[in-house]
Amino acid sequence: MKKKSKSFNKNIQSSEGELKMYPSGTCYLKLKDTNSIISIYKEDTLNALPGDYVKIHYTTNLKNNVRGKVVKLIKRKTLEFIGNIQKIHNNLFCAPTYLYNFMQFKIPKSNAMQPVEGDFVKIKIKEWLPHQNNPIIEVCEIFKNYSPLKQKIFSLLTKENQQDAFPQDVLKELIKYEDFNFNHFQKENFREDFTSKICFTIDPKDAKDFDDAISYHLLNNGHVEVGIHIADVSFFITPHSATFNEALKRGCSFYFPNKVVPMLPELLSNELCSLKPNENRLALSVIVEFNANGTMVKHRFTTTIIHSKKRFAYEDVQTILEQKHGDFYAELSWLHNLTQNIRNQRFKEGAIDFQSSELYFQLTQNDEPLKIIEKKSLPAHQLIEELMLLANKLVAEYMHNTLTSIQQCPFRVHDKPDFSKFKVFEYYAQKLNPKFKLVKPELLFSQLNDFFKTCLDAEEKQILSQLAIRNMAKALYSPSNIGHYGLGTMYYCHFTSPIRRFPDLITHYLLKELILKQRTNPISFDIAEICNRANSQEKLAMQCEREVQKFLQVRFIKKCIGQEFNGIITGVAAHGCWVETLPDKCEGYFSIHHFKTKFVYKEQRMALYSDNPELCFELGKKVKVILIDANEDTLKIDFELVIQNKKKSAPAPTHNKI
């Protein structure tokens, strides 16, 4: 049913921007200058779709309600859509997966391909004139045997115009490397031979590409030379070539459960540039010499050829460290002690010890989530992490001190946080440690580290860590080096993952130009453009990866509708609370509107209070909830709070814990 028009005044204003959509199906546009939201009903969209770039007119009615109308479709985001075929009154329709509440496209009976109800298809808009209610479309492809997870990923990539397959000009460009033989590779006179030294990789057990390796070499003076070897991707990609431009367009690899959309073609990412065990590979290396006390004596940068002797998974290294025997135990043990000392020193000097973890989905053969596992940082992870951080810092410092003011590097920067935003954090931290009090911005990092050391409850520590991270600025790529607050260093860039991050590849070009030619004006790149593209693609990749993660959480929990869960409150708003189930960490929401209780929302504490202790909600409160809905289209999980004691009582006392 169409909404009735309202009486508007004549103060018409214009704006342009991307048309976005609420889950309800109503569209909106955010004004660039004021960030105000202009609502646009479906009948006023002029056949524009969510994601399209449009021009609107908007005005305010007598009740100060703002409403907009699309007056020009400037650019469509895409003409192709992915969705499932539905049958309605003997007609077939395609409901695009991300337009679930907005539009269904009618399939013409004359279509060359004849899909049937339930098929997963790609459709394309052939023509859609402004006066037409429905476009003329065609079914381009019918996909068979696509699991719901695969459908979700494919739909998401199509929505965001992200291509899985590589263009033909890129594939043709790489033909010359198809028979590349490292064993017959004519060693360059400037490339050091590390093939005889102890060298290994440590990666996730399901990793497909290995872009970093570690070497260990005991010197005659008793010092240890540690090599941090990074795949020399720049050897195979000519700057500004088709492969280079495609990598710039992609910006980074997208990682999903059971699926990677790589930045580089498989010949490079999984073969020639992957530091596979028992094979020679080319690398760009940071060679660091440590004395017997683990103090860095000196370092240098060089191009190398290496030969990994072993491919470790993190779990393998962790077992070896715990059991104190296994392949390369002596070397791994020394590196473990070294990196733990580096780690501790990092936190003393200003880095913040955020409590991070990630979710891993154990899938069935049909890509259904069988189990959700929280992966925490272990010494095996930290061994590699600290060495990669060290390499990134050393390269960034060298680049900062060597490059001219004309040419810069894509630094990884992290601005100082707004100290005033940590009041909510301070309130909850004091529930665990009454003596905790933020003093001044200069001491924030040390106070956070001291607090996390004394916070013993893993769940509460995780919630407060996430709260602190939300208060921080976002790390970005920038040609201007302002330092990295979270890591406590003035010099930082990304150097260690050129297979999956474009800024790392640029850093490789610049570093090689400097160390091989000793020039202070390396190859010319538009670093500002590269940083902007990398930032936008990194943000998009994170959004896509989170959406797929949420999709799997919804599919995992939806079979449990009606069941009760233990949970912990992770967010509070004036209208309800977000709850994370324990231990599966599926986050959903419950509303407070149906309770016959008066609530007071205190934004400065991110908390809801009432005269019933059981209906007082703060971050970290343990609750019981019943799952009432899990929707794959909206990616929403809806809970209902389980109330143990329905009688009202005196106001709730202050909790000892969050």
Stockholm file with secondary structure:
# STOCKHOLM 1.0

chainA/1-658         MKKKSKSFNKNIQSSEGELKMYPSGTCYLKLKDTNSIISIYKEDTLNALPGDYVKIHYTTNLKNNVRGKVVKLIKRKTLEFIGNIQKIHNNLFCAPTYLYNFMQFKIPKSNAMQPVEGDFVKIKIKEWLPHQNNPIIEVCEIFKNYSPLKQKIFSLLTKENQQDAFPQDVLKELIKYEDFNFNHFQKENFREDFTSKICFTIDPKDAKDFDDAISYHLLNNGHVEVGIHIADVSFFITPHSATFNEALKRGCSFYFPNKVVPMLPELLSNELCSLKPNENRLALSVIVEFNANGTMVKHRFTTTIIHSKKRFAYEDVQTILEQKHGDFYAELSWLHNLTQNIRNQRFKEGAIDFQSSELYFQLTQNDEPLKIIEKKSLPAHQLIEELMLLANKLVAEYMHNTLTSIQQCPFRVHDKPDFSKFKVFEYYAQKLNPKFKLVKPELLFSQLNDFFKTCLDAEEKQILSQLAIRNMAKALYSPSNIGHYGLGTMYYCHFTSPIRRFPDLITHYLLKELILKQRTNPISFDIAEICNRANSQEKLAMQCEREVQKFLQVRFIKKCIGQEFNGIITGVAAHGCWVETLPDKCEGYFSIHHFKTKFVYKEQRMALYSDNPELCFELGKKVKVILIDANEDTLKIDFELVIQNKKKSAPAPTHNKI
#=GR chainA/1-658 SS CCCCCCCBCSCCEEEEEECEECTTSCEEEECTTTCCEEEECGGGSTTCCTTCEEEEEEEEBTTCCEEEEEEEEEECSCSEEEEEEEEETTEEEEEEGGGTTTCCEECCTTCSSCCCTTCEEEEEEEECCTTCSSCEEEEEEEECSCCHHHHHHHHHHHHTTCCSSCCHHHHHHTGGGTTCCGGGCCCCTTEEECTTSEEEEEECTTCSCCCEEEEEEECTTSCEEEEEEEECGGGTCCTTSHHHHHHHHHCBCEEETTEEECSSCHIIIIIITSCCBTSEEEEEEEEEEECTTSCEEEEEEEEEEEEBCEEEEHHHHHHHHHHTCSTTHHHHHHHHHHHHHHHHHHHHTTCCCCCCEEEEEEECTTSCEEEEEEEECCHHHHHHHHHHHHHHHHHHHHHHHHSCSSSCCCEEEBCCCCGGGGHHHHHHHHHHCTTCCCCCGGGHHHHHHHHHHHCCCHHHHHHHHHHHHHHSCCCEEESSCCCBTTTTBSCCBCCSCTTTBHHHHHHHHHHHHHHHHCCSSCSCCCHHHHHHHHHHHHHHHHHHHHHHHHHHHHHHHGGGTTCEEEEEEEEEETTEEEEEETTTCCEEEEESTTSSSCCEEETTTTEEECSSGGGCBCTTCEEEEEEEEEETTTTEEEEEECCSCCSCCSCCCCCSCC
#=GC SS_cons         CCCCCCCBCSCCEEEEEECEECTTSCEEEECTTTCCEEEECGGGSTTCCTTCEEEEEEEEBTTCCEEEEEEEEEECSCSEEEEEEEEETTEEEEEEGGGTTTCCEECCTTCSSCCCTTCEEEEEEEECCTTCSSCEEEEEEEECSCCHHHHHHHHHHHHTTCCSSCCHHHHHHTGGGTTCCGGGCCCCTTEEECTTSEEEEEECTTCSCCCEEEEEEECTTSCEEEEEEEECGGGTCCTTSHHHHHHHHHCBCEEETTEEECSSCHIIIIIITSCCBTSEEEEEEEEEEECTTSCEEEEEEEEEEEEBCEEEEHHHHHHHHHHTCSTTHHHHHHHHHHHHHHHHHHHHTTCCCCCCEEEEEEECTTSCEEEEEEEECCHHHHHHHHHHHHHHHHHHHHHHHHSCSSSCCCEEEBCCCCGGGGHHHHHHHHHHCTTCCCCCGGGHHHHHHHHHHHCCCHHHHHHHHHHHHHHSCCCEEESSCCCBTTTTBSCCBCCSCTTTBHHHHHHHHHHHHHHHHCCSSCSCCCHHHHHHHHHHHHHHHHHHHHHHHHHHHHHHHGGGTTCEEEEEEEEEETTEEEEEETTTCCEEEEESTTSSSCCEEETTTTEEECSSGGGCBCTTCEEEEEEEEEETTTTEEEEEECCSCCSCCSCCCCCSCC
//
